[in-house]
């Protein structure tokens, strides 16, 4: 009987080993072979990668700037190395005759905030990437975008859902060097509530004027001029510099920057229109100094800078409530300096949108996938801006 059980057990072991062999041959071996195929593919692709330089043509002017404010008409890999780009095999040019035909360029960039200074290209290769670039808000986009259905492949704008982000500054974490913002959901540290800085508190206590605004575009759609007037009527001193005010301070003059650190408590970073993600250099001008920015726009500002580093006008129901809070901070410097907590953890970093464009052009996705904006006009305009602010004035 015992021999019979032993025979039965051996039979079970045999069946188990047989099934295990089948599983290996049919499943595990196939999986291993798949990894082998993947490795072979990557080796073949690396062998074929000749490191071809990609050519980008700035097809239109950027307003009146044919070179888009760049240092030269044509910039090659040395420029991208200077910018510390992870990909440098690109040539960026506004010289249309650098290559024999407009169809020879890998990408064409069109500035769509104003009317174009030249007609549409008369020839186009299917592999070419056409990029719509704009830093102005939809409220100030003068190019009508009427003819561009299924025309553009990528967008290059300040909006966070763009294919290439065209922004002013990044915020990076000092400890890791990681870019934290702009982003849809940045992972910010906490630090506002417990922050103290006696040295900085003593310095800011010497400030003697309430708020400064630098503005040259008067009569903006956001009605920021009227908002400033309401703040002044609520007995808040606001010194307005530029063509929209009585004061002047030339751009780039050291004294203009210095007074933000030593004279004024607040910097009014008020945008000309209330549009999604629309944040301009006014904000970053303030963040670079020991002054608290007071922001007014249509963006979710937590996407761009840490909570507790700014005061958002739209968080207040009335101008009187806003002014009351600003006066409270001036009377309590220890509360005011909390708005600088983030500077111990983060720093501002220059951006290079053309660097990001070069990286994306070299990506596998760009080389193997073709996309078109079916209606770029709707993408740009629909639900992008609002005319009515949350604060009553």
SEKOL-201511 format. One record per residue (C-alpha): residue in one letter; x, y, z. Coordinates in steps of 0.001 Angstrom, whole numbers, padded with zeros to 6 digits, always signed. Example, Ala and Ser with C-alpha at 12.3 -4.5 7.8 and 13.67 -1.06 7.14 Angstrom:
REM SEKOL-201511
A+012300-004500+007800S+013670-001060+007140
//
This chain:
REM SEKOL-201511
X+000000+000000+000000X+002871+002306+000925X+004526+001632-002440X+001269+002547-004143X+001156+005955-002366X+004797+006580-003225X+004041+005847-006866X+001064+008207-006765X+003205+010954-005205X+005868+010502-007841X+003217+010781-010510X+002020+014087-008996X+005586+015413-008911X+006010+014435-012524X+002806+016212-013503X+003954+019322-011540X+007318+019386-013288X+005655+018886-016643X+003234+021755-016022X+006084+023938-014768X+007996+023250-017969X+004915+024145-020024X+004470+027429-018077X+008126+028286-018597X+008032+027479-022315X+004726+029234-022961X+004939+032188-020534X+008258+032826-018815X+010361+032014-021857X+008134+034221-023999X+008567+037039-021470X+012326+036623-021461X+012293+036598-025244X+010250+039851-025196X+012918+041561-023118X+015472+040264-025575X+013499+041758-028473X+013308+045093-026601X+017050+045074-025955X+017777+044217-029590X+015501+047040-030745X+017213+049610-028526X+020647+048485-029711X+019598+048795-033351X+018064+052209-032722X+021234+053451-030986X+023316+052222-033894X+021103+054107-036361X+021099+057316-034285X+023533+059533-036118X+022855+062524-033879X+021341+064554-036698X+021128+068281-036034X+017557+069580-036261X+016847+072998-037779X+014251+075369-036321X+013147+078405-038338X+011597+081408-036600X+009259+081974-039524X+007664+085243-038393X+008929+088143-036306X+008198+088412-032583X+006336+091714-032822X+009069+093937-034366X+011923+091624-033386X+012992+089468-036316X+015488+087627-034061X+012976+087178-031212X+015312+089028-028827X+018043+086405-029260X+021730+087276-029417X+022211+086391-033080X+020313+085597-036257X+021483+081983-036161X+022379+079974-033051X+023771+076452-033119X+024666+073693-030664X+027086+075990-028792X+024137+078164-027788X+022224+075179-026415X+025330+074005-024545X+025679+077469-023046X+022082+077158-021822X+022924+073752-020267X+020258+072073-022362X+020026+068290-022053X+019800+068198-025858X+022090+070444-027929X+021779+069124-031486X+019660+071998-032799X+020105+075110-034926X+017780+078063-034274X+017563+080720-036983X+015478+083603-038294X+017419+083633-041582X+015062+082078-044117X+017778+081284-046634X+019971+079265-044284X+018599+076099-045935X+017646+075799-049633X+013891+075491-048978X+011485+076259-046182X+010496+072592-046408X+013992+071582-045287X+013517+072832-041737X+012427+070385-039059X+010223+072940-037301X+008744+076361-038056X+007766+078703-035216X+005013+081286-035815X+004317+084194-033451X+000514+084332-033308X+000015+087326-031020X+000188+089774-033947X-000371+089840-037688X+002253+087978-039667X+004888+089878-041613X+005049+087281-044405X+002650+084903-046225X+002150+081278-045272X+004789+078812-046511X+003963+077551-050003X+005390+074069-049379X+005336+071767-046369X+006655+068301-045620X+004393+065982-043576X+007209+065472-041056X+007609+069188-040314X+006403+070542-036981X+004535+073860-037081X+004552+075625-033711X+002150+078393-032607X+003994+080611-030103X+002522+083382-027964X+003198+084991-024591X+000334+087496-024710X-003072+086568-023330X-006022+085749-025617X-007355+089208-024789X-004353+090663-026640X-003930+088134-029451X-004390+090197-032608X-003837+087343-035065X-007310+085921-035685X-006240+082267-036102X-009029+081872-038678X-007100+079798-041235X-005208+077533-038867X-007550+074534-038543X-005426+071370-038695X-002417+073592-039339X-000374+073689-036140X+001181+070609-034562X+002293+072141-031276X+001600+075127-029076X+004303+077098-027266X+002633+079441-024771X+002515+080411-021099X-000397+078024-020504X+000510+074894-018589X-001308+072643-021060X+000928+073816-023926X+003180+071377-025751X+006176+073591-024927X+006007+075979-021981X+006892+079577-022932X+007352+081147-019494X+009582+083633-017680X+011027+081778-014681X+011030+078439-012897X+011083+077885-009160X+013580+075204-008171X+014180+073502-004853X+017573+074438-003434X+018212+071043-001876X+017548+068877-004923X+017728+071338-007811X+014358+069996-008991X+012010+072315-010882X+008872+072588-008743X+006866+075213-010613X+005151+076174-012809X+003111+072981-012616X-000516+071931-012346X+000008+070412-008872X+003386+071437-007467X+004510+069720-004250X+005251+072687-002001X+006861+072524+001417X+005174+074055+004465X+006938+076788+006376X+004933+079998+006472X+003318+079643+009906X+006508+079021+011902X+008945+081236+010010X+010852+083950+011860X+013785+086095+010767X+014837+088808+013220X+017526+090193+010918X+015149+090601+008000X+012482+091979+010319X+014852+094763+011395X+015640+095581+007759X+012059+095728+006477X+011011+097829+009456X+012955+100662+007836X+010706+100696+004759X+008801+103963+004449X+006349+103710+001517X+003388+101358+001140X+003178+100115-002459X+004727+100566-005886X+003369+099722-009319X+005295+099760-012606X+002960+099864-015599X+003052+101133-019174X-000170+099647-020633X-002981+101950-019509X-006699+101186-019690X-006199+097421-019432X-009165+095059-019781X-008675+093848-016205X-009413+097406-015007X-006292+097329-012855X-006056+101136-013133X-009435+101521-011461X-008504+098945-008824X-005415+100967-007911X-007527+104107-007688X-009916+102312-005310X-006970+101233-003158X-005751+104822-003069X-009247+105979-002117X-009078+103499+000782X-006063+105499+002019X-003337+103214+000767X-000331+104988-000737X+000404+103570-004202X+003236+105122-006228X+002641+104433-009926X+005713+104437-012176X+005647+104435-015967X+003422+105920-018641X+000287+105270-016561X+001460+107249-013532X+003222+110448-012492X+006545+108816-011544X+009410+107494-013644X+012264+105107-012992X+014078+103804-016092X+014143+100051-016600X+017451+098538-015502X+018451+101472-013324X+019975+100065-010076X+018100+102543-007899X+014779+101205-009196X+015617+097706-008015X+017132+098883-004748X+014045+100792-003639X+011984+097603-003866X+014184+096159-001119X+014503+099255+001042X+011606+101661+000396X+008385+099796-000439X+006441+097180+001484X+004384+095882-001435X+004745+095457-005199X+001511+095489-007186X+001793+092744-009807X-001491+093425-011597X-002040+091750-014979X-003705+093425-017960X-006229+090591-018360X-007706+087855-016172X-006755+084684-018041X-005897+081112-017075X-002188+080683-016183X-001422+084236-017363X+001464+085348-015139X+004018+087828-016460X+007448+089124-015480X+005847+091550-012987X+005485+088721-010491X+009065+087512-010822X+010403+091069-010573X+008920+091179-007088X+010050+087698-006047X+013667+088610-006789X+013552+091274-004048X+012651+091578-000371X+009180+092859-001113X+005808+091120-000946X+003960+090859-004284X+000270+091680-004346X-001093+089811-007353X-004185+090333-009466X-004947+088057-012394X-006829+085002-013578X-004200+082400-012661X-004123+079920-009819X-000968+081437-008342X-000173+078315-006291X+000813+076751-009629X+003587+079321-009955X+004901+080148-006482X+004637+078821-002938X+001564+079585-000830X+002439+082263+001658X+004812+084093-000693X+002236+086500-002130X-001083+088214-001430X-003841+087522-003961X-006296+090380-004437X-008960+087867-005496X-008934+086291-002018X-010669+089391-000627X-014276+090403-001097X-013650+094134-000976X-010832+096621-001455X-011270+097788+002136X-010614+094249+003431X-007499+093985+001270X-006123+097337+002418X-006845+096458+006045X-004691+093335+005731X-001842+095233+004072X-001865+097816+006868X-001854+095035+009459X+001317+093591+007953X+003056+096980+007981X+002167+097380+011651X+003429+093856+012400X+006792+093265+010650X+007117+089801+012207X+003987+088789+010270X+005241+090515+007120X+008555+088612+006991X+006730+085283+006985X+006090+085925+003308X+009819+085313+002705X+009888+081823+004263X+010185+080181+000845X+013568+081785+000048X+015283+079345+002410X+014026+076415+000325X+013547+077674-003244X+015175+079906-005845X+014230+081483-009159X+015799+080039-012297X+015903+081375-015851X+014079+079288-018420X+014846+078483-022045X+011778+077578-024057X+013860+076943-027160X+015898+074456-025157X+012679+072622-024288X+011622+072801-027933X+014922+071209-029008X+014478+068399-026465X+010936+067715-027608X+011896+067688-031292X+014488+064985-030565X+012053+062872-028546X+010748+059577-029906X+007203+060863-029620X+007929+063799-031906X+009646+061611-034471X+007056+058835-034574X+003750+060559-033775X+001981+063207-035843X-000564+065488-034192X-002537+068504-035352X-004718+070968-033496X-008098+070503-035109X-009136+074006-033997X-006331+075957-032353X-008548+079060-032163X-011015+077288-029882X-008180+075796-027803X-006750+079268-027291X-009896+081293-026667X-012555+079014-025143X-012959+079507-021360X-009514+081135-021227X-010372+084520-019717X-012954+086248-017579X-013971+089884-017509X-015375+089948-013972X-012991+089791-010977X-013906+088134-007682X-013056+091229-005627X-015687+093964-005685X-014504+097395-006784
//
